[in-house]
Amino acid sequence: MHLHIIGICGTFMGSLALLARELGHTVSGSDANVYPPMSTQLAAAGITLQEGYAEEHLSPAPDLVVIGNALSRGNPEVEAVLNAGLPYVSGPQWLAEHVLPGRRVIAVAGTHGKTTTASLTAWLLESAGLAPGFLIGGVPRNFGVSARLGDPGAPFVVEADEYDTAFFDKRSKFVHYRPEIAVLGNLEYDHADIFPDLAAIERQFHHLVRTVPGKGRLLVADNAPALERVLAMGRWSPVVRFGAEAGSDWQFVLERPDASRFRVMHGEADAVVEWSSSGEYNARNALAALAAAHECGLDLARGAAALSRFETPRRRQELRGEVAGIRVIDDFAHHPTAIAATLGGLKAAGDGGRLLAVIEPRSNTMRLGSLRTRLGDSVSEADAVWWYQPAGLDWSLEEVVAASPVPARIEAEIESLVRALVAEARPGDRIVVMSNGGFGGIHDKLLAALEVAHG
């Protein structure tokens, strides 16, 4: 079968393409923004990529078209599909019909940390010899790919996004997955382009809760009022709570401020985790993954040992390079809470140098300015911050800079931003670049400029 995927370089759709290829299908796809690491993965898998959207991308006619949720009516390729009467589905529907049947599905949901928690869960199951399948919105470095089928009898881990499914299916993606184990890691307001308020997202999370069978499990973060409101709407599966609160079924206690060492307690068992990640939020992600893997038979001691070999996914505190003692770090954070958590974790793990933050407000929520009043406080752990004002941003970052608790400035061009960073950076500094997009290839440009100036 020939599948053609419109919007193929999105993290979900690209991962879907890898699964389809592994199933033996011929896969092609198109996207307006083709950039690594997804484009690299797809090319390595022998998947044909086409830049932009056009009717001719559908010739010869594919057997099935999978349409990404970023596409809407008016897109020339979508219109061509409809006019030609080609069969089409959404990505989540295709996954539910062709990959998930017969599998024990673990769905990892939450506003933040889904990619890391799903990667952790897949790695823990792998360390137990279960050869899990997975679809993750990033590239877990322990595996080198963002998706694989795994053993047909093994659990399947899916990053469960609350964003809508497609222009023709406005339900959240995760209602398609029918998990036996659902991880609810946190819940805040996001996706302002489709949800009017937090209550609307809570309702979608409850739709996910409704799909978990009575024999399944809801793994729910403690100290999360929004998740408690979700459960109050009704639940039909046992609830297992995890977090830092005494009395939670799974509890962690930090033994180092940067969370590179923490203790996990579950019932009568306890174990110490010592790993290369930092930040309390990552310890919480690890706790959720341990709880999920435990439901599949992994004991705590073995899981804790496996965490010492865990490598963060690409674009999650990923060191992209170092020049003359100046380190450039890539991170996917694009929500005030995630920005604050990333900077807090990096600050705690620091070794005396400065932490310089570079942030592109690129997500739909950021572009709408819905959370802009929180952006100033989100960078308090940085020593200085540069805000990149991309074209098309409908509001000014001036008010964010005015409210900033640390030195802050705005740049509207990648080249001038790189020059400013190179002029400021000195040995021992860490420059963390935060965006949920390619950010104009700034990481490589910055490293090249640092090499010229300091190498």
C-alpha positions in Angstrom: 0.0 0.0 0.0 1.2 3.5 -0.8 0.5 6.0 2.0 1.0 9.7 1.4 1.2 11.8 4.5 0.5 15.5 4.4 2.3 17.3 7.2 4.9 14.5 7.5 7.6 16.4 9.3 5.5 17.1 12.4 6.8 15.0 15.3 3.7 12.8 15.4 3.2 12.4 11.7 6.9 11.7 11.0 6.8 9.0 13.7 3.7 7.6 12.1 5.5 7.5 8.7 8.3 5.4 10.3 5.7 2.8 11.6 4.0 2.6 8.2 7.4 2.0 6.5 8.2 -0.7 9.1 4.9 -2.4 8.3 6.1 -2.6 4.6 4.1 0.3 3.1 5.5 2.7 0.5 5.5 6.1 2.2 5.7 9.6 0.8 4.9 12.9 2.3 4.9 16.7 2.1 5.4 19.5 4.5 6.1 23.2 4.5 8.9 22.9 7.1 11.3 20.1 6.5 14.1 20.2 9.1 16.1 17.8 11.3 15.9 15.7 13.3 12.7 14.4 11.7 13.7 15.0 8.1 16.9 13.1 8.7 15.0 10.1 10.2 12.6 10.0 7.3 15.2 10.2 4.6 17.2 7.4 6.3 14.1 5.2 6.2 13.7 5.7 2.5 10.7 7.9 2.7 10.2 10.5 -0.1 9.9 14.1 1.2 8.4 16.9 -0.9 8.7 20.6 0.2 5.4 22.5 0.3 1.9 21.5 -0.6 0.7 20.9 -4.2 -1.7 18.8 -6.1 1.1 17.1 -8.1 2.4 15.5 -4.9 -0.6 13.2 -5.2 0.5 11.7 -8.5 0.5 8.8 -8.9 -2.5 8.6 -6.7 -1.8 7.0 -3.3 -3.9 4.3 -1.8 -4.5 6.3 1.3 -3.8 9.9 2.4 -3.1 10.6 6.1 -3.7 14.3 6.9 -2.0 16.0 9.8 -3.8 18.2 12.3 -1.9 21.3 11.3 -3.6 21.2 7.8 -7.0 22.8 7.2 -9.4 23.6 4.4 -7.9 25.8 1.8 -4.5 24.0 1.8 -4.0 23.2 -1.9 -3.0 19.6 -1.3 -6.0 19.0 1.1 -8.3 20.5 -1.5 -6.8 18.2 -4.2 -7.5 15.1 -2.0 -11.1 16.1 -1.5 -11.7 17.0 -5.1 -10.2 13.8 -6.3 -12.2 11.7 -3.9 -9.1 10.1 -2.5 -9.5 8.0 0.7 -8.1 9.9 3.8 -7.8 9.5 7.5 -6.3 11.3 10.4 -3.0 10.2 11.9 -4.4 9.0 15.3 -7.1 7.0 13.5 -4.6 5.3 11.3 -2.5 4.4 14.3 -5.5 3.1 16.2 -6.6 0.9 13.3 -3.3 -0.4 12.0 -0.8 -0.5 14.9 -2.5 -0.5 18.3 -5.0 -3.4 18.1 -4.0 -6.3 20.3 -1.3 -4.2 22.1 -1.2 -3.2 25.7 -1.2 0.5 25.2 0.5 3.0 27.6 -0.6 6.5 26.8 1.5 9.4 28.3 -0.5 12.6 28.6 0.1 16.0 30.2 0.8 19.6 29.2 4.6 19.1 29.8 7.0 16.3 29.8 5.2 13.8 27.6 8.2 13.2 25.3 10.6 12.6 28.1 8.2 10.5 30.1 7.3 8.4 27.1 11.0 7.9 26.3 11.7 6.9 29.9 8.9 4.4 29.9 10.0 2.8 26.6 13.6 2.6 27.8 12.6 1.0 31.1 10.5 -1.6 29.3 13.4 -2.2 26.9 15.8 -2.7 29.8 13.4 -5.4 31.1 13.8 -7.2 27.8 10.2 -6.5 26.6 11.1 -4.9 23.3 8.2 -2.4 23.4 6.8 -0.5 20.5 6.5 3.2 20.7 5.5 6.5 19.0 7.1 9.5 20.6 7.1 13.2 19.7 10.9 13.4 19.7 13.9 11.2 19.2 14.8 9.2 22.3 18.6 8.8 22.1 18.5 5.4 23.7 16.8 4.2 20.5 17.8 6.6 17.8 14.3 6.7 16.2 11.1 8.3 17.3 8.9 5.2 16.6 9.1 1.5 16.1 6.7 -1.4 16.1 8.6 -3.5 18.7 7.6 -7.0 19.6 3.9 -7.7 18.6 3.2 -9.0 22.1 4.9 -6.2 24.0 3.4 -3.0 25.3 3.2 0.0 23.1 4.0 3.4 24.5 2.4 6.4 22.8 2.8 10.1 23.5 -0.8 11.1 24.0 -1.4 14.7 22.9 -4.6 16.7 23.8 -4.4 18.7 20.6 -7.2 18.2 18.1 -7.0 15.3 15.6 -7.7 16.8 12.2 -9.7 19.5 10.4 -12.5 16.9 10.1 -12.1 15.4 13.7 -11.9 18.0 16.5 -11.6 15.5 19.3 -8.2 15.3 21.1 -5.8 12.9 19.5 -5.6 10.7 22.7 -9.2 9.6 22.6 -8.3 7.3 19.7 -5.7 5.2 21.6 -7.8 3.3 24.1 -5.0 2.8 26.6 -4.9 0.2 29.4 -2.5 2.4 31.3 -2.8 6.2 31.1 -0.2 8.5 32.7 -1.6 11.9 33.6 1.5 13.9 34.3 0.2 17.5 34.7 -2.4 19.8 33.3 -2.3 23.5 32.5 -3.8 25.9 30.1 -2.2 25.6 26.6 -3.3 25.4 22.9 -5.1 28.7 23.1 -5.8 28.4 19.4 -8.3 25.6 20.0 -9.3 25.6 23.7 -11.0 28.7 25.2 -10.0 27.9 28.8 -8.6 25.2 31.1 -12.0 23.7 31.7 -12.3 22.8 28.0 -9.0 20.9 28.2 -10.0 19.2 31.5 -13.1 17.9 29.6 -10.9 16.4 26.9 -8.7 14.7 29.6 -11.9 13.2 31.1 -12.7 11.8 27.7 -9.4 10.0 27.8 -10.2 8.7 31.4 -13.5 7.4 30.0 -11.6 5.1 27.6 -9.4 3.3 30.2 -10.9 -0.1 31.1 -11.7 -1.1 34.6 -8.8 -3.5 34.6 -6.5 -0.7 33.6 -4.7 1.9 35.6 -4.7 5.7 35.8 -1.3 6.9 37.0 -1.9 10.5 38.2 0.5 13.1 39.4 -0.1 14.3 43.0 -0.6 18.0 43.8 -2.3 18.7 40.5 -5.7 20.4 41.1 -6.7 20.3 37.4 -6.2 16.5 37.3 -8.2 16.1 40.5 -11.1 18.0 38.8 -10.7 15.6 35.8 -11.1 12.6 38.1 -14.0 14.2 39.9 -16.0 14.0 36.7 -15.9 10.3 37.0 -13.4 7.4 36.9 -13.8 3.7 36.4 -10.2 2.5 36.8 -7.9 2.2 39.8 -5.9 5.4 40.4 -2.2 5.3 41.3 -0.7 8.6 42.4 2.9 9.6 42.0 5.0 12.6 43.1 6.7 14.2 46.0 3.9 14.2 48.5 4.0 11.8 51.5 1.4 9.2 51.1 1.5 9.0 47.3 1.8 5.4 46.0 5.0 6.3 44.3 7.1 9.0 46.0 10.5 10.6 45.3 12.8 12.6 47.6 15.6 14.6 46.2 19.1 13.8 47.5 20.8 16.5 45.5 19.3 19.9 44.7 19.7 19.4 41.0 17.8 16.1 41.1 20.7 14.1 39.6 20.2 11.8 42.6 16.9 11.0 44.2 15.3 8.3 46.2 12.1 6.4 45.1 9.7 4.7 47.5 6.9 2.4 46.5 5.2 0.3 49.2 8.0 -1.5 51.1 10.5 -1.0 48.3 12.9 1.8 47.8 15.8 2.6 45.5 18.2 5.4 44.7 18.4 6.8 41.2 21.6 8.5 40.1 21.5 9.7 36.5 22.7 12.4 34.1 19.5 14.3 33.9 18.7 17.3 36.1 15.6 19.2 37.4 12.9 18.1 39.8 10.5 17.9 36.9 12.6 15.2 35.3 12.7 13.2 38.6 8.9 13.4 38.5 8.9 12.2 34.9 11.1 9.3 35.8 8.8 8.4 38.7 5.8 8.3 36.3 7.8 6.0 34.0 8.8 3.7 36.8 5.2 3.4 37.9 4.1 2.6 34.3 6.8 0.0 33.8 6.1 -1.5 37.1 2.5 -2.2 35.9 4.2 -4.3 33.1 6.3 -6.3 35.6 9.5 -4.2 36.0 10.7 -4.2 39.6 11.9 -0.9 41.2 15.5 -1.9 41.7 16.0 -2.9 38.1 14.2 0.2 36.9 16.3 2.5 39.0 19.5 0.9 37.7 18.3 1.3 34.1 17.7 5.1 34.6 21.4 5.5 35.1 21.8 4.6 31.4 19.0 6.8 30.2 19.8 9.5 27.6 17.5 12.5 27.3 15.6 12.7 24.0 16.9 15.0 21.3 16.1 18.6 21.9 15.6 18.1 25.7 18.6 19.8 27.3 20.6 18.4 24.5 24.2 19.6 24.3 24.7 20.6 20.7 28.3 21.6 21.0 31.0 23.4 22.9 33.5 26.0 21.8 36.2 27.4 24.1 34.3 26.3 27.2 31.0 27.8 25.9 28.3 25.2 25.7 25.2 25.5 23.4 22.2 23.5 24.6 19.0 22.9 22.7 15.6 22.5 24.5 12.0 22.2 23.3 10.5 24.4 26.1 7.9 26.8 24.8 5.4 27.3 27.6 6.2 29.5 30.7 6.1 26.5 33.1 8.4 24.5 30.9 10.8 27.4 30.4 11.0 28.0 34.1 11.5 24.3 34.8 14.2 23.9 32.2 16.1 26.9 33.4 15.7 25.9 37.1 17.1 22.5 36.4 20.0 23.8 34.4 20.8 26.4 37.1 20.8 23.8 39.8 23.2 21.6 37.8 25.5 24.6 37.0 29.2 24.7 37.7 29.7 28.4 38.3 29.3 29.8 34.7 26.4 32.0 33.6 23.2 30.6 32.1 22.1 32.6 29.0 18.6 31.9 27.7 17.5 32.4 24.1 13.8 32.0 23.5 11.6 31.9 20.4 7.9 32.3 21.3 6.8 30.2 18.3 3.9 28.0 19.5 0.3 28.9 18.6 -0.4 29.8 22.2 2.7 32.0 22.4 1.8 33.7 19.1 -1.6 34.5 20.4 0.0 36.1 23.6 -2.3 34.2 25.9 0.4 33.5 28.5 2.6 36.5 27.9 2.1 38.0 31.4 3.9 34.8 32.7 6.9 35.0 30.5 8.9 37.6 32.5 8.9 35.5 35.6 9.6 32.3 33.7 13.2 33.3 33.1 14.2 34.3 36.6 16.8 31.5 36.9 18.7 32.8 33.8 21.5 35.3 34.1 20.4 37.0 30.9 17.8 36.4 28.2 17.4 37.2 24.6 13.9 37.1 23.1 13.5 36.5 19.4 10.6 38.3 17.9 9.6 36.2 14.8 7.7 37.7 11.9 4.0 37.5 12.3 4.0 37.8 16.1 0.8 39.8 16.8 2.1 41.4 20.0 5.3 43.1 21.2 7.8 41.5 23.5 8.6 44.9 25.0 6.2 44.4 27.9 7.9 41.1 28.7 11.3 42.7 28.7 10.0 45.5 30.9 8.8 43.0 33.4 11.9 40.8 33.3 13.7 40.1 36.6 17.0 39.6 34.7 18.7 41.5 31.9 16.7 41.0 28.7 16.7 42.2 25.1 14.9 41.6 21.9 16.3 40.6 18.5 14.2 40.3 15.3 16.9 38.7 13.0 18.8 35.5 13.5 22.1 37.0 12.3 22.0 39.9 14.8 21.0 37.5 17.6 24.0 35.3 16.9 26.3 38.3 16.8 24.9 39.5 20.2 25.4 36.1 21.8 28.9 35.7 20.5 29.8 39.2 21.8 28.4 38.4 25.2 29.5 34.8 25.8 32.6 33.9 27.7 34.2 30.5 28.7 32.1 28.7 31.3 28.8 30.1 30.0 25.9 27.8 28.9 23.6 29.1 26.2 20.3 27.3 26.2 18.2 27.8 23.1 14.4 27.2 23.6 11.9 26.7 20.8 9.5 24.1 19.5 10.7 24.7 15.9 13.9 24.7 13.9 14.6 28.4 15.0 16.3 29.1 11.7 19.2 26.7 12.3 20.5 29.0 15.1 22.3 26.3 16.9 24.7 25.5 14.1 25.1 29.2 13.2 25.9 30.0 16.8 28.5 27.3 17.1 30.1 28.3 13.8 30.3 31.9 14.9 31.7 31.0 18.3 34.4 28.9 16.5 35.4 31.9 14.5 35.5 34.2 17.5 36.8 31.9 20.2 37.9 28.7 18.7 
